[in-house]
């Protein structure tokens, strides 16, 4: 049986999963995973995307100290999101570094007031490291939050009860007219 290079993508293979207890503490574990059609469809559905044309996660899991690990990788993806205004397809290209520090002695801060740690890549050492989960988390963080199709603009919504005049955006900006008056050298109404 031929041995495969871990960096060679196998299109329909599931994402690699490693038990952390079985990872080497002497040398890095290198990986390269290209998500196949089913994995891309599952990830797109989980993130409410129209589609994922390509997704690749490549890097390594390195031992750090006696019991900790560092996952350092690069996520590349081509996705299609829905425009927040028109729901039209909006393509996006993602190219992000991925960094996770898996610490055996990690403890979540407790108490009413907690200090946020400077290293936001640290997390508890899991029993297993699943590349599909890592890709899902990183892709969710990297996606543009409010994708807009070219030329898509959010118009003004006007609502009013029957028989009343609707408030418009300019009605809610009481000082907007002052700038015009000051520029023209006029006094504000009611001021002498």
Secondary structure, 3 states (H helix, E strand, C coil): CCCCCCCCCCCCCCCCEEEHHHCCCCCCEEEEEECCHHHHHHHHHHCCCCEEEEEEEEEEEEEECCCEEEEEEEEEEEEEEECCCCCCEEEEEEEEEEEEEEECCCCCCCCCCCCCCCCCCEEECCCEEEHHHHHHHHHHHHCCCCCCCCCCCCCCCCCCCCCCCCCCHHHHCCCHHHHHHHHHCCCCCCCC
